[in-house]
Amino acid sequence: MTDFILKLITGGGYAGIFALMVLENIFPPIPSEVIMGLGGIAVARGEMSIVPLIGWGTLGTVLGNYFWYWIGWRVGYQRFRPFIEKHGRWLTLDWHEVERLHRFFVSHGHWVIFAMRFMPAGRTIISLPAGITCMPHWKFVIWTFAGSAIWNSMLAGAGLFLGSNFEQLQDYVGPFAVATIGLMIAWYLYRVATWRPKN
């Protein structure tokens, strides 16, 4: 898989980076850690330049996240209520909690969007509540771009630093990603087992 993606990146150039990052944020078969890390390796080999790599990768991230933001915007806040009432058990949410989260997101959503760009899990799906709460388009784009640019720069820089030793990049990112996802799964199972609707 690594060799295949590296060929796509070197063959498709910056357009390939852009397309892969869009797809990674709509349906993530290939994590951004791999795409941007390999992009950094391509820079180390003299096949790419670091600034266009980060720029096109970040634009792809923003566009991919905007897809989920747009879906949330189309669904809207009130249309979400029947879904919560039907599936609240598995979402571990009732409408009272949704209203509380809505108020929080309206006040502090831009910081949530920014901070979630650095999380291995949840950084894409957070765009959905941003759309549902009707966060202004410009604010969503700016904060998504800012967080994504920093994260993609870190990944590309790691790939550039490690050169062809991609396995070392996985040693840095892999355990953190696995631990974070494991904790989130454990937290979710605990929530499902102990959750009771407030109403």
BELCORCOR-V534746 format. One record per residue. PSI is psi as a letter, one per 30 degrees, with the letter a starting at -180 (none if undefined). OMEGA is omega in whole degrees, 0 to 359 (none if undefined). D_CENTER is the distance of its C-alpha to the mean C-alpha in Angstrom with 1 decimal. Layout:
BEGIN
psi: <PSI/PSI>
omega: <OMEGA/OMEGA>
d_center: <D_CENTER/D_CENTER>
END
This chain:
BEGIN
psi: <e/e/e/e/e/e/e/e/e/e/e/f/b/f/e/e/e/e/e/e/e/e/e/e/f/e/j/i/f/j/l/f/e/e/e/e/e/e/e/e/e/e/e/f/f/g/f/l/k/e/e/e/e/e/e/e/e/e/e/e/e/e/e/e/e/f/e/e/e/e/e/e/e/e/e/l/e/e/f/f/e/e/e/e/f/e/g/e/e/f/f/h/k/l/e/e/e/e/e/e/e/e/e/e/e/e/e/g/e/e/e/e/e/e/e/f/f/g/k/f/k/f/f/e/f/f/f/e/f/e/e/e/g/h/k/k/e/e/e/e/e/e/e/e/e/e/e/e/e/e/e/e/e/e/e/e/e/e/e/e/e/f/b/f/i/f/e/e/e/e/e/e/e/e/e/e/e/e/e/e/e/e/e/e/e/e/e/e/e/e/e/e/e/f/k/k/k/f/none>
omega: <181/180/180/180/179/177/176/182/182/179/182/180/183/176/177/176/181/183/180/180/173/181/181/182/174/177/194/173/182/182/180/178/180/184/183/176/178/174/176/176/177/176/180/179/180/183/179/174/190/185/176/178/181/181/181/177/180/176/177/177/181/181/179/178/179/176/180/175/180/177/178/179/181/180/178/186/185/178/181/187/178/179/178/181/181/188/183/180/184/173/184/179/163/187/177/180/177/178/178/177/178/180/179/184/177/182/189/187/182/177/178/179/181/184/183/178/183/182/180/179/176/185/177/186/179/178/181/176/176/177/181/180/177/170/179/183/184/181/178/182/183/184/174/179/182/180/181/180/179/181/180/177/178/181/179/178/177/178/178/181/184/178/183/181/185/181/179/176/177/178/179/189/187/182/178/180/180/180/180/179/178/178/179/178/179/179/179/180/176/179/180/183/187/188/172/179/181/182/none>
d_center: <20.8/20.4/23.5/22.4/19.1/21.1/23.7/21.2/20.0/23.5/24.9/22.5/22.2/19.7/19.6/18.4/15.6/14.6/15.0/13.2/10.0/10.5/11.2/8.3/6.0/9.2/10.5/9.0/12.5/11.9/9.2/8.5/10.8/13.5/13.2/13.3/15.6/17.9/17.8/19.1/21.8/22.8/23.4/25.5/27.5/28.2/26.5/23.9/23.7/21.1/20.8/20.3/17.8/15.5/16.4/15.8/12.5/11.2/12.9/11.3/7.7/9.4/11.3/8.9/7.2/10.9/11.9/10.5/11.9/15.1/15.5/15.3/17.7/20.0/20.2/21.0/21.8/25.2/24.5/22.0/25.0/26.7/23.6/23.3/27.0/26.9/23.9/23.7/24.9/22.0/19.5/21.8/22.1/25.1/25.6/26.8/23.5/21.6/23.9/23.4/19.6/20.1/22.5/20.2/17.3/19.9/21.1/18.2/15.0/14.5/14.4/12.0/9.5/10.4/10.4/7.2/5.7/8.0/7.3/7.2/7.0/6.1/3.1/3.3/6.9/7.6/8.3/11.1/13.2/12.9/14.7/17.0/18.2/18.8/17.2/18.9/17.3/18.1/16.6/13.2/13.3/14.8/12.5/9.3/11.4/12.8/10.0/8.4/12.1/12.8/10.2/11.1/14.6/14.6/13.6/16.0/18.6/18.5/19.1/21.8/23.4/23.5/24.8/25.6/25.0/21.6/22.4/22.4/18.8/18.0/20.4/18.4/14.8/15.8/17.8/15.3/12.5/15.3/16.8/13.8/13.2/17.0/17.4/15.0/17.0/20.2/19.4/18.7/22.0/23.8/22.8/23.9/27.1/28.0/26.7/29.5/29.3/30.8/32.6>
END
